């Protein structure tokens, strides 16, 4: 298995650099939040994973077009966490958003 605490340490260092040097809605910040969320997700800390996935989604929602594939990925990540938490109606809500974007943007 991976060394999640070490991964988290380095992702948090990168985030601090981005927060000091980039505007608050920069796409690299969203990527950094997503990466940290992913580590927490793999660690089973779903509350922290959601916190960071939602921060990424907030930036993406402001900076990307409504059918952008990165939004679909973020919705899917959040849906997956709700699924793991057995909050199936919330999971379905986010999976549905993912599907709608994919139906519009992916070839048949």
N, C-alpha and C positions, 0 to 999 in steps of 0.2 A: 504494500500500500504506500501511498504517497505521504510525504512529510507535510501535512497540512499546516502545522504551526509555522513551519519555515516558509511555505508558500504565502501564508497570510502575512507574515512579517514583510516579505518583499513587495507584495501587492500594496500593503499599507504605506510603505516607503514611497512607492511610485505615486500613490494617490496624494500624499503630502506634497510632493514636487509639483504634480499637476494643479493642485489647489492653489499653490503659490504663484504659478506661472501662467495659468490659462484662465480665460473668462469662465464664469460659472456655468455656462451652458455648452461648453466645448464637448464635442463628441468623444474625445479621449477620456474625459471625466466619466462619461457614461460607460465606456468600455472598462475603465478601472473599477467602477462600482459593480459592474456585472461580474468581473473577475473575482472580486472579493465575495460577492454573493454566491458564486459558484463554489468557492472554497468552503464557505459556511454550509452550503447545501450538502457537499460531500461529507462534511463533518457531522451532519445530522442536526445542526443548529438552525432549524427552519425559520425561527423568528428573525434571527440576524440575516439569514439568506434573503428573506422577504424584504427586510429593511433596505438592503443594498440593491436588490433587483428593482425595487420600486423607485429608488433614487435614479437608477439608470433609465428606467422608463419615463420618469418625469422629464429628464433632459431630452430624451429621444422624442417625446411627445411635442416638445417645443421646437425642436430643430429639424425634424424629419417630416417628409410628406406622410399623410395618413395611411398609405398602403406600403410603406417601406418594409422590406424583409427584416430589418433589424428590430422593428416593432413587433413583428410576428415572433421573432426569437425571444424577445423579452416577455411577451404575453405567454409564450410556451413555458419559459422558465418559471414564471410566477404560478402558472397553472400546475406545473409539476410539483412545486412545493406544497400547494394546497392539496393536491392529490396525496402526497406523502403524509400530510397532516390529517387525512381522512375528512377534509372539508370539500366534499365532492361537488356541491353546488357552486362554490367559488371556483374550483378547478375547472368545471365545465364552462363557466362564464369566460375564463381566460383562454381555454382551449378553443372556444367558439370564435373569439376575436382572432386567434391565430389562423384558424381555418378560413375565415372570411378574407383575410389578407392573402393567404396562399392561393385561394381560388381566383382572386383577381390578378395576381402577379405571376403565378407559375403556369407554364404551358399545360394543356389538358393531358 
